[in-house]
């Protein structure tokens, strides 16, 4: 009898274990119900619920269908009817550099009046300790202010007093107060970098205005002269910035390097997060040479010691990955986008062709993807001559690799045809939303109507990714960028784009999700919420597809999920997300104003 009972018990335990094992194999880790789930597939599917397992989309469908996948350990979240979209992916965002400096910067992003901006400047100066600066480094336009103008040097001096201050507007100009000039020992005898100047008053003395004409080296030098934060502060700053990006629904970003941002030295805070498996965002990065005239040697060293596609962290797949070279490949081929100064021409720099051809050829021979900063059609035409030469010399090898132009505001159809013929792509950003008024003033309203020609790019089937180019020449907030693509308006309300160059909301969102995934060669793993794709998604504060057009720029996330893990929660979901931490140092503007102002 005992043997029979023992056998029955063994059978029951076996069946129970098999049932538990089967449930573990089929049950979801996370289910979101009662939502408007925008899958972003070819059929424009809208689902009611979505299920996640092991960081990827397990299934989507009705509430009833998804709840059948619920197990004992499954977390279920009621979306309360909110719209759910794939996580936003900024195709050109200076993430690692932005993270390094975020805690030290006073952000004017989104501030509605110059009066308020100056008040913030004054308050921050009052709490800034000796030896430190007040710094406003990009992300704003004078046309976003009610006053529709720049601050004056006098206003900045009055607001900051004896505390050194530096205020940057795009890569066009900056203001340094009297205390800042004194601290850096800059006076009327100081020689400015080539292609830039220090503005002087009638008395021959410096006014404190730094002008890029159009070379921004003078602005890079100004930023580079400011005190740096400690390693601990930069780590905290990076975490703060990535949380800020999560707040707006960004789950991925493609880092385009940047001037004054040295690899690998200045990537330490982000790499530390990646090595610890704590990245709240998927980050792909390109390498940007720093030394004018030595770019080829820099890329040689990088290519010899780094592997493209290498994932440098331990938990989040595709969490921290090297993609290639750019956005600058050589400084001699740069066409700076300062619309307050005349258009730069490559013909004025005799070495540009040989310089960039060597670097492009090195990338192609090494199998490295690359991206090139190019604002103007004339620059793109010249660069395409070189790219076509390299493709011919390598028997079409270039056309098999991933490469693209960044920006391309004034690109025309002939150049777009050449880009398409070589399987190239384009990453467009919302720079016109912040500098469009100055573009119109210099080049005319007609040219601004198709700057860039978004609709034509899409019609031609060219891969296009969307982004901001934050944090200096535009805000990092993706929603003003999406609003610009849909409405064609600047942050100051000026109508730029022609009606036939406006994108639908669906088209704009596609460029910010699946389109941007192409830039980092990840379109097969993210950008939609189809089965098997990364479970990166966002519950929005309002319905992007039905709200008034003007409200698009004010959207944000109430829940952000990366790889099935909640990285940000707000409103009714605030307790689900990780707790926020205090910014360091204690006087950081982040502790008093946050980042983007609403």
Legacy VTK file of the C-alpha trace (Angstrom):
# vtk DataFile Version 3.0
C-alpha trace
ASCII
DATASET POLYDATA
POINTS 598 float
0.000 0.000 0.000
2.833 2.319 0.928
4.499 1.618 -2.402
1.278 2.524 -4.227
0.864 5.774 -2.270
4.525 6.621 -2.860
4.144 6.008 -6.588
0.995 8.157 -6.753
2.802 10.959 -4.897
5.710 10.801 -7.317
3.310 11.002 -10.267
1.476 13.991 -8.751
4.766 15.806 -8.112
5.937 15.041 -11.640
2.698 16.348 -13.172
2.864 19.457 -10.945
6.456 20.147 -11.949
5.642 19.662 -15.623
2.661 22.009 -15.300
4.804 24.639 -13.558
7.536 24.203 -16.166
5.003 24.600 -18.994
3.544 27.700 -17.329
7.007 29.231 -16.976
7.627 28.628 -20.662
4.357 30.188 -21.819
3.460 32.773 -19.184
4.260 36.420 -19.806
6.478 38.467 -17.509
4.413 41.620 -18.100
0.989 42.309 -19.561
-0.423 45.765 -20.292
-4.199 45.833 -20.715
-6.901 48.372 -21.597
-4.684 50.440 -23.849
-4.609 51.811 -27.351
-1.524 49.826 -28.363
-0.046 51.212 -31.579
1.953 48.325 -33.032
3.419 50.352 -35.950
3.351 47.347 -38.288
2.526 47.466 -42.000
-1.169 46.944 -41.257
-1.362 49.894 -38.824
-2.621 47.500 -36.165
-4.153 48.865 -32.962
-4.374 46.327 -30.130
-6.033 46.397 -26.713
-3.279 44.644 -24.782
0.320 43.486 -25.109
2.340 40.741 -23.429
6.081 40.684 -22.777
8.467 37.836 -22.015
12.242 37.955 -21.535
12.429 41.541 -22.723
10.609 40.976 -26.017
7.056 41.219 -27.265
5.384 37.853 -26.732
2.025 38.748 -28.278
-0.578 41.459 -28.685
-4.355 41.331 -29.046
-7.455 41.710 -26.892
-7.465 41.853 -23.108
-8.975 38.398 -22.963
-6.350 36.912 -25.280
-3.392 38.445 -23.440
-4.671 37.577 -19.950
-4.626 33.922 -20.982
-0.825 34.331 -20.884
-0.918 35.391 -17.237
0.995 33.233 -14.776
1.552 33.455 -11.046
4.564 35.763 -11.485
3.126 37.921 -14.280
2.892 41.649 -13.624
-0.315 43.155 -15.027
-0.657 46.907 -15.661
-3.925 48.598 -16.546
-3.163 51.332 -19.121
-6.390 53.143 -18.234
-7.181 53.685 -21.896
-3.893 55.460 -22.590
-2.116 55.352 -25.943
0.936 53.072 -26.063
3.589 53.579 -28.753
6.959 51.965 -29.485
9.746 53.685 -27.578
11.114 56.777 -29.284
14.575 56.507 -30.815
16.542 59.701 -31.463
18.774 59.085 -34.484
21.132 61.967 -33.640
21.411 62.910 -29.980
24.576 63.687 -28.056
23.709 61.412 -25.153
27.047 60.728 -23.490
28.173 64.352 -23.755
24.755 65.548 -22.613
24.982 63.244 -19.611
28.425 64.528 -18.673
27.219 68.125 -18.387
23.509 67.874 -17.514
23.818 68.545 -13.767
25.972 71.624 -14.356
23.648 73.274 -16.892
20.721 75.601 -16.416
18.281 74.591 -19.151
16.186 77.222 -20.909
14.505 74.492 -22.982
10.777 75.238 -23.068
10.953 78.492 -21.042
8.221 80.787 -22.362
9.608 84.242 -21.500
12.988 85.930 -21.412
11.948 87.519 -18.116
11.590 84.044 -16.595
14.873 82.870 -18.164
16.780 85.806 -16.669
15.135 85.230 -13.294
16.328 81.622 -13.379
19.800 82.893 -14.258
19.754 85.278 -11.294
18.520 82.627 -8.861
21.111 80.121 -10.010
23.916 82.679 -9.735
22.905 83.299 -6.112
23.354 79.616 -5.204
26.462 78.904 -7.314
29.568 78.540 -5.117
32.841 80.344 -5.702
34.933 78.784 -8.447
31.894 77.525 -10.356
29.961 79.023 -13.261
26.363 79.504 -14.279
26.011 77.988 -17.731
23.160 77.844 -20.226
24.338 75.602 -23.026
21.828 75.448 -25.874
18.391 73.924 -26.379
16.530 77.255 -26.750
15.579 79.899 -29.293
14.874 83.598 -28.687
11.644 83.139 -30.627
10.241 80.784 -27.975
10.184 83.768 -25.604
7.211 86.145 -25.452
9.712 88.964 -26.013
11.024 87.351 -29.247
14.596 88.479 -28.666
18.006 87.579 -27.255
19.079 88.663 -23.784
21.439 91.635 -23.773
24.930 91.557 -22.289
23.755 94.114 -19.726
20.840 91.881 -18.656
23.125 88.864 -18.243
25.647 90.900 -16.234
22.917 92.296 -13.980
21.472 88.822 -13.375
24.779 87.127 -12.572
26.944 89.836 -10.964
30.283 88.509 -9.716
29.508 84.888 -10.625
31.061 83.854 -13.988
28.409 83.006 -16.574
28.307 81.576 -20.092
25.166 81.462 -22.265
25.242 79.589 -25.592
22.818 80.009 -28.498
23.089 77.036 -30.846
26.548 77.035 -32.465
26.058 80.633 -33.584
27.003 82.842 -30.647
27.490 83.009 -26.897
27.487 85.590 -24.121
30.115 85.628 -21.379
29.637 88.055 -18.521
32.330 90.393 -17.170
33.232 87.978 -14.385
33.671 85.162 -16.906
35.940 87.226 -19.174
38.014 88.183 -16.157
38.235 84.595 -14.897
39.513 83.359 -18.271
41.680 86.444 -18.840
40.033 87.228 -22.173
40.316 90.839 -23.308
40.567 92.947 -26.475
44.110 91.647 -27.071
43.048 87.978 -27.019
43.216 86.405 -30.474
40.028 84.465 -31.381
40.145 81.082 -33.139
40.058 81.125 -36.954
36.588 81.767 -38.386
35.251 83.474 -35.284
35.494 86.735 -33.352
35.022 88.536 -30.050
32.541 91.385 -30.475
33.867 94.820 -29.506
31.983 97.954 -28.500
32.584 101.531 -29.726
35.261 101.884 -27.037
37.224 98.945 -28.455
36.504 96.814 -25.380
34.943 93.349 -25.525
31.176 93.268 -25.119
31.179 89.638 -24.005
29.552 88.341 -27.218
31.396 85.457 -28.927
30.611 85.022 -32.633
31.025 81.902 -34.761
31.492 83.136 -38.356
30.640 80.319 -38.969
33.341 78.179 -37.300
32.139 77.277 -33.772
35.633 76.626 -32.372
35.355 79.780 -30.262
32.199 78.339 -28.676
33.766 74.906 -28.122
36.708 76.679 -26.464
34.365 78.647 -24.205
32.560 75.502 -23.066
35.825 73.610 -22.686
37.224 76.280 -20.371
34.437 75.824 -17.828
35.095 73.808 -14.630
34.434 70.096 -14.973
32.534 67.947 -12.512
33.995 65.095 -10.481
33.658 61.500 -11.669
30.938 60.870 -9.083
29.043 63.980 -10.170
29.276 63.006 -13.841
27.941 59.525 -13.068
25.000 61.057 -11.220
24.554 63.591 -14.020
24.416 60.838 -16.627
21.766 58.956 -14.661
19.764 62.179 -14.274
19.927 62.901 -18.006
18.899 59.416 -19.079
15.956 59.560 -16.673
15.024 62.898 -18.246
15.070 61.257 -21.684
12.907 58.400 -20.349
10.483 61.086 -19.087
9.750 61.978 -22.693
9.485 58.394 -23.914
12.980 57.968 -25.348
14.082 54.352 -25.048
16.938 54.476 -27.575
19.365 57.091 -28.772
22.126 57.136 -31.357
25.090 59.185 -30.205
26.874 61.237 -32.871
29.943 62.028 -30.747
30.731 65.732 -30.726
33.434 68.354 -30.451
35.286 68.488 -27.152
34.134 64.952 -26.366
37.029 62.492 -26.412
36.677 58.726 -26.802
37.070 56.714 -24.628
37.988 59.169 -21.831
34.720 61.107 -21.791
32.488 58.040 -22.126
33.319 56.700 -18.660
30.040 57.515 -16.882
27.918 55.826 -19.531
30.245 52.841 -19.860
30.110 52.364 -16.093
26.305 52.183 -16.245
26.555 49.735 -19.145
29.126 47.517 -17.429
26.887 47.376 -14.347
23.883 46.403 -16.447
22.007 49.545 -15.388
21.408 51.301 -18.703
17.810 52.641 -18.799
18.184 53.378 -22.493
19.664 51.605 -25.501
22.631 53.612 -26.760
24.499 53.238 -30.038
27.483 55.492 -30.614
29.655 56.792 -33.440
33.194 58.113 -32.967
33.997 61.770 -33.697
37.667 62.814 -34.255
38.914 65.731 -32.165
42.262 66.684 -33.685
42.100 68.763 -36.853
44.569 67.367 -39.384
44.984 64.051 -37.566
41.560 62.522 -38.152
42.889 59.671 -40.307
45.321 58.617 -37.576
42.589 58.809 -34.928
40.325 56.528 -36.957
43.203 54.147 -37.673
43.786 53.727 -33.941
40.093 53.325 -33.165
39.497 50.791 -35.921
42.518 48.772 -34.815
41.367 48.570 -31.202
37.544 48.572 -31.345
34.977 46.280 -32.892
31.839 47.625 -34.555
28.689 46.081 -33.122
30.385 45.181 -29.841
27.896 45.259 -26.979
29.846 46.491 -23.975
27.363 45.719 -21.183
26.066 42.642 -19.495
22.279 42.629 -19.258
20.482 44.827 -21.789
20.908 43.444 -25.302
21.863 46.185 -27.741
22.300 48.435 -24.720
25.664 50.065 -25.443
27.064 49.461 -28.885
29.708 50.992 -31.161
28.317 51.643 -34.646
31.056 53.377 -36.676
32.607 56.765 -37.434
31.104 60.277 -37.551
29.246 62.610 -37.522
32.360 64.567 -38.476
34.893 62.509 -40.394
37.260 65.405 -41.067
37.087 68.980 -39.837
38.113 70.327 -43.242
34.871 68.969 -44.762
32.549 70.444 -42.119
29.834 72.892 -43.204
28.678 74.545 -39.993
24.955 75.280 -39.759
25.212 78.827 -38.430
22.390 80.587 -40.286
23.473 83.885 -38.743
26.643 83.719 -40.879
27.294 83.138 -44.602
27.234 79.586 -45.924
30.678 77.941 -45.724
32.001 76.449 -48.958
34.295 73.424 -49.177
36.093 75.003 -52.119
37.619 77.481 -49.687
39.533 74.619 -48.036
41.881 72.996 -50.575
42.622 69.872 -48.529
39.026 68.790 -47.845
38.752 66.279 -50.729
41.920 64.326 -50.004
41.295 64.470 -46.255
37.845 62.959 -46.327
38.502 60.494 -49.125
41.248 58.840 -47.063
38.949 58.534 -44.069
35.949 57.238 -46.053
38.142 54.694 -47.814
39.519 53.557 -44.454
35.979 53.001 -43.174
34.895 51.105 -46.274
38.007 48.913 -46.331
37.514 48.153 -42.635
33.784 47.436 -42.910
32.914 50.354 -40.625
29.639 52.254 -41.102
29.932 56.042 -41.184
27.820 59.185 -41.047
28.687 62.674 -42.316
27.546 66.069 -41.027
26.303 68.020 -44.058
23.882 70.936 -43.941
23.868 72.255 -47.508
23.125 70.731 -50.907
26.397 72.061 -52.322
28.370 70.258 -49.612
26.437 67.044 -50.157
27.048 67.190 -53.920
30.795 67.561 -53.370
30.895 64.774 -50.799
28.926 62.465 -53.083
31.602 62.913 -55.757
34.095 61.461 -53.277
31.753 58.742 -52.021
31.023 57.615 -55.582
34.766 57.473 -56.311
35.370 55.281 -53.276
32.461 53.014 -54.204
33.856 52.582 -57.726
37.392 51.944 -56.477
36.137 49.273 -54.050
33.886 47.559 -56.627
30.660 48.596 -54.949
31.734 47.668 -51.427
30.524 50.970 -49.967
26.978 50.489 -51.218
26.788 47.266 -49.199
27.619 49.013 -45.925
25.482 51.257 -43.692
26.254 54.951 -44.299
24.295 58.207 -44.118
24.241 61.979 -44.153
23.227 63.944 -41.074
21.011 67.061 -41.282
20.717 67.709 -45.061
18.495 70.771 -44.677
18.898 72.041 -48.259
19.506 68.754 -50.087
17.843 68.593 -53.515
16.369 65.773 -55.591
19.475 65.162 -57.771
21.548 64.474 -54.655
18.789 62.350 -53.123
18.855 60.151 -56.233
22.606 59.698 -55.836
22.225 58.829 -52.137
19.564 56.247 -52.948
21.695 54.720 -55.715
24.426 54.046 -53.155
22.016 52.645 -50.527
22.682 55.590 -48.234
20.349 57.083 -45.671
19.636 60.401 -43.975
19.209 61.377 -40.336
17.148 64.564 -40.070
16.839 66.704 -36.949
14.674 69.543 -35.678
17.362 72.223 -36.008
15.066 74.291 -38.219
12.545 74.441 -35.368
15.119 76.386 -33.363
16.892 78.371 -36.086
14.260 78.558 -38.834
13.636 82.287 -38.455
17.316 83.003 -39.145
17.300 80.596 -42.085
14.371 82.500 -43.623
16.110 85.817 -43.015
19.222 84.640 -44.887
17.904 82.239 -47.544
14.239 83.171 -47.934
10.876 81.654 -47.066
10.661 79.655 -50.301
13.833 77.719 -49.569
12.631 77.021 -46.034
9.511 75.269 -47.354
11.529 72.163 -48.194
14.341 72.399 -45.674
14.680 69.486 -45.489
12.443 67.845 -48.140
11.016 65.216 -45.795
8.119 64.105 -47.926
10.314 63.624 -50.992
12.830 61.539 -49.043
10.043 59.224 -47.901
8.466 59.065 -51.358
11.822 58.049 -52.881
12.197 55.217 -50.382
15.386 56.554 -48.801
15.921 55.322 -45.224
15.279 58.283 -42.909
15.685 58.527 -39.148
14.414 61.430 -37.023
15.960 63.204 -34.066
16.859 66.467 -32.410
20.654 66.994 -32.432
20.228 67.899 -28.748
21.484 69.155 -26.405
23.073 72.299 -27.853
21.608 73.197 -31.244
18.137 72.021 -30.230
16.379 70.677 -27.183
16.593 66.947 -26.522
12.786 66.822 -26.071
11.451 64.729 -28.993
7.922 66.163 -28.948
8.738 69.651 -30.313
10.624 67.761 -33.046
7.592 65.615 -33.870
5.429 68.743 -33.805
7.808 70.444 -36.262
7.584 67.497 -38.689
3.787 67.461 -38.517
3.090 71.206 -38.459
6.156 72.649 -40.170
6.410 75.323 -37.461
9.297 76.580 -35.361
9.178 76.738 -31.570
8.392 80.418 -32.101
5.358 79.592 -34.246
6.707 80.586 -37.678
5.322 78.458 -40.517
8.264 77.057 -42.449
7.232 73.947 -44.370
4.983 73.887 -47.407
1.722 71.914 -47.054
3.036 69.152 -49.320
6.142 68.761 -47.141
4.221 68.069 -43.922
4.186 64.563 -42.493
1.203 62.737 -41.094
1.438 61.839 -37.416
1.941 58.205 -38.373
4.783 59.080 -40.780
6.530 61.275 -38.218
6.273 58.600 -35.539
7.629 55.980 -37.949
10.737 58.111 -38.558
11.228 58.402 -34.785
10.943 54.638 -34.236
11.566 52.163 -37.071
13.216 54.820 -39.236
15.807 55.674 -36.615
16.485 51.990 -35.944
17.857 51.760 -39.506
20.608 54.243 -38.613
22.113 51.808 -36.105
21.304 48.697 -38.155
18.699 47.583 -35.606
15.497 47.777 -37.645
14.995 44.018 -37.236
14.958 44.157 -33.433
13.244 47.425 -32.491
11.019 50.211 -33.747
7.695 48.320 -33.726
5.755 46.261 -31.158
5.444 43.197 -33.363
6.056 39.752 -31.879
9.734 39.099 -31.168
10.765 42.771 -31.170
12.292 44.422 -28.111
9.639 45.336 -25.560
10.452 49.049 -25.562
7.265 51.096 -25.288
5.702 54.196 -23.793
2.334 55.079 -22.264
1.655 58.675 -23.235
0.240 61.552 -21.211
-2.349 62.079 -23.974
-3.308 60.544 -27.304
-0.744 61.669 -29.883
-3.082 60.748 -32.739
-6.180 62.697 -31.688
-5.118 65.728 -29.612
-4.968 69.191 -31.135
-1.870 69.550 -33.284
-0.424 72.312 -31.099
-0.557 69.984 -28.069
1.839 67.459 -29.608
4.844 69.442 -28.382
3.586 69.146 -24.800
3.362 65.347 -24.655
5.427 63.243 -22.281
5.527 59.707 -20.914
3.611 58.435 -17.898
5.259 55.010 -18.145
8.423 54.072 -20.060
9.454 50.438 -20.514
12.800 49.235 -21.897
13.301 45.539 -22.480
10.204 44.789 -20.426
11.565 46.719 -17.431
9.901 49.886 -16.146
12.459 52.705 -16.210
10.140 55.676 -15.610
6.716 56.201 -14.080
4.580 59.302 -13.589
1.036 60.220 -12.533
-0.937 57.050 -11.684
2.145 54.957 -12.537
4.615 56.923 -10.407
5.012 54.127 -7.843
5.860 51.601 -10.551
8.993 53.388 -11.747
12.359 53.616 -10.013
12.619 56.416 -7.470
14.353 59.600 -8.564
17.606 60.567 -6.900
18.914 63.985 -5.968
21.326 65.637 -8.370
24.864 66.363 -7.220
26.420 68.789 -6.542
23.658 70.074 -4.280
23.556 73.452 -6.074
22.893 71.769 -9.437
20.132 73.563 -11.398
18.489 70.146 -11.856
17.478 70.158 -8.185
15.626 73.446 -8.616
14.295 73.467 -12.176
14.683 69.969 -13.600
15.431 69.897 -17.310
12.885 70.805 -19.977
10.514 73.432 -18.603
6.745 73.041 -18.849
LINES 1 599
598 0 1 2 3 4 5 6 7 8 9 10 11 12 13 14 15 16 17 18 19 20 21 22 23 24 25 26 27 28 29 30 31 32 33 34 35 36 37 38 39 40 41 42 43 44 45 46 47 48 49 50 51 52 53 54 55 56 57 58 59 60 61 62 63 64 65 66 67 68 69 70 71 72 73 74 75 76 77 78 79 80 81 82 83 84 85 86 87 88 89 90 91 92 93 94 95 96 97 98 99 100 101 102 103 104 105 106 107 108 109 110 111 112 113 114 115 116 117 118 119 120 121 122 123 124 125 126 127 128 129 130 131 132 133 134 135 136 137 138 139 140 141 142 143 144 145 146 147 148 149 150 151 152 153 154 155 156 157 158 159 160 161 162 163 164 165 166 167 168 169 170 171 172 173 174 175 176 177 178 179 180 181 182 183 184 185 186 187 188 189 190 191 192 193 194 195 196 197 198 199 200 201 202 203 204 205 206 207 208 209 210 211 212 213 214 215 216 217 218 219 220 221 222 223 224 225 226 227 228 229 230 231 232 233 234 235 236 237 238 239 240 241 242 243 244 245 246 247 248 249 250 251 252 253 254 255 256 257 258 259 260 261 262 263 264 265 266 267 268 269 270 271 272 273 274 275 276 277 278 279 280 281 282 283 284 285 286 287 288 289 290 291 292 293 294 295 296 297 298 299 300 301 302 303 304 305 306 307 308 309 310 311 312 313 314 315 316 317 318 319 320 321 322 323 324 325 326 327 328 329 330 331 332 333 334 335 336 337 338 339 340 341 342 343 344 345 346 347 348 349 350 351 352 353 354 355 356 357 358 359 360 361 362 363 364 365 366 367 368 369 370 371 372 373 374 375 376 377 378 379 380 381 382 383 384 385 386 387 388 389 390 391 392 393 394 395 396 397 398 399 400 401 402 403 404 405 406 407 408 409 410 411 412 413 414 415 416 417 418 419 420 421 422 423 424 425 426 427 428 429 430 431 432 433 434 435 436 437 438 439 440 441 442 443 444 445 446 447 448 449 450 451 452 453 454 455 456 457 458 459 460 461 462 463 464 465 466 467 468 469 470 471 472 473 474 475 476 477 478 479 480 481 482 483 484 485 486 487 488 489 490 491 492 493 494 495 496 497 498 499 500 501 502 503 504 505 506 507 508 509 510 511 512 513 514 515 516 517 518 519 520 521 522 523 524 525 526 527 528 529 530 531 532 533 534 535 536 537 538 539 540 541 542 543 544 545 546 547 548 549 550 551 552 553 554 555 556 557 558 559 560 561 562 563 564 565 566 567 568 569 570 571 572 573 574 575 576 577 578 579 580 581 582 583 584 585 586 587 588 589 590 591 592 593 594 595 596 597
